[in-house]
Amino acid sequence: MDIIDRLLVVQEHDCRIREMAKECRDIPARKKELAARIEKDRQLVAKGGDSAKGKQVEIKTIELEIMAKREKITKLRQQQCELKSNEEFRAMEAEIRGIEAGISALEDKELNLMDAVEQIDAKTREISAGVKEREEFARKEIEDMDVRLRKVDADLVGSRSAREEAAKDIDLQWLTQYNAIIERKDRALVPLENGVCGGCHMRAPPQVTHNAKKRMAMIACDHCGRLLY
């Protein structure tokens, strides 16, 4: 196995390590996103409950107002019995009718609020059922991600060990240049096919193609700096 082939083995390990390290970073972020989604759903359910409670308070206020108006009508009826003139009687009767109209308007408002509460409750129950289903799905997904994270962590340790083993006998000059490139690029070594760099896809000069085929020296792409083989 020549130096290029050994470096390609190292690169294979490095690419795998990079993918696993990214997954290790991504999994906590995805878990956080799921937790945020669950919290948002819960807040939506709570908002529906608060809205219904607010309207129920309005209904209670209306009921008390209707009760007060009816009590006033009762007192006015009692007072009517003591009136001495038809004019006073008619005036009080008009007042009573005005109060009754107010009661009717309040009752209509109360019915509308009761309908709104029923709709909110129904919608909240629907949302709540969906939230529970999504929470269960998210909980299972988080559990799966935790299992995956433990496996990736274990695989990462093994891959790093294998990478060190593969790199230990490679000439330091080659390895140093390779390391400098792989830190900045997706790959440090790329094939040169039909005179075209496999990294940046730019055409290399004929002499570069000739030298790369020999695999006797480190030949870098003039455009992207990756090592060619």
Secondary structure as the mmCIF struct_conf table of DSSP 4:
data_model
#
loop_
_struct_conf.conf_type_id
_struct_conf.id
_struct_conf.beg_label_comp_id
_struct_conf.beg_label_asym_id
_struct_conf.beg_label_seq_id
_struct_conf.end_label_comp_id
_struct_conf.end_label_asym_id
_struct_conf.end_label_seq_id
HELX_RH_AL_P HELX_RH_AL_P1 ILE A 3 GLN A 80
TURN_TY1_P TURN_TY1_P1 CYS A 81 GLU A 82
BEND BEND1 SER A 85 SER A 85
HELX_RH_AL_P HELX_RH_AL_P2 ASN A 86 ALA A 167
TURN_TY1_P TURN_TY1_P2 LYS A 168 ASP A 169
BEND BEND2 ILE A 170 ILE A 170
HELX_RH_AL_P HELX_RH_AL_P3 LEU A 172 ILE A 182
TURN_TY1_P TURN_TY1_P3 GLU A 183 ARG A 184
BEND BEND3 LYS A 185 ASP A 186
BEND BEND4 ALA A 188 ALA A 188
STRN STRN1 LEU A 189 VAL A 190
STRN STRN2 LEU A 192 GLU A 193
TURN_TY1_P TURN_TY1_P4 ASN A 194 GLY A 195
STRN STRN3 VAL A 196 CYS A 197
TURN_TY1_P TURN_TY1_P5 GLY A 198 CYS A 200
HELX_LH_PP_P HELX_LH_PP_P1 MET A 202 MET A 202
STRN STRN4 ARG A 203 ARG A 203
HELX_LH_PP_P HELX_LH_PP_P2 ALA A 204 PRO A 205
HELX_RH_AL_P HELX_RH_AL_P4 PRO A 206 LYS A 214
TURN_TY1_P TURN_TY1_P6 ARG A 215 ARG A 215
BEND BEND5 MET A 216 ALA A 217
STRN STRN5 ALA A 220 ALA A 220
TURN_TY1_P TURN_TY1_P7 ASP A 222 CYS A 224
STRN STRN6 LEU A 227 LEU A 228
#
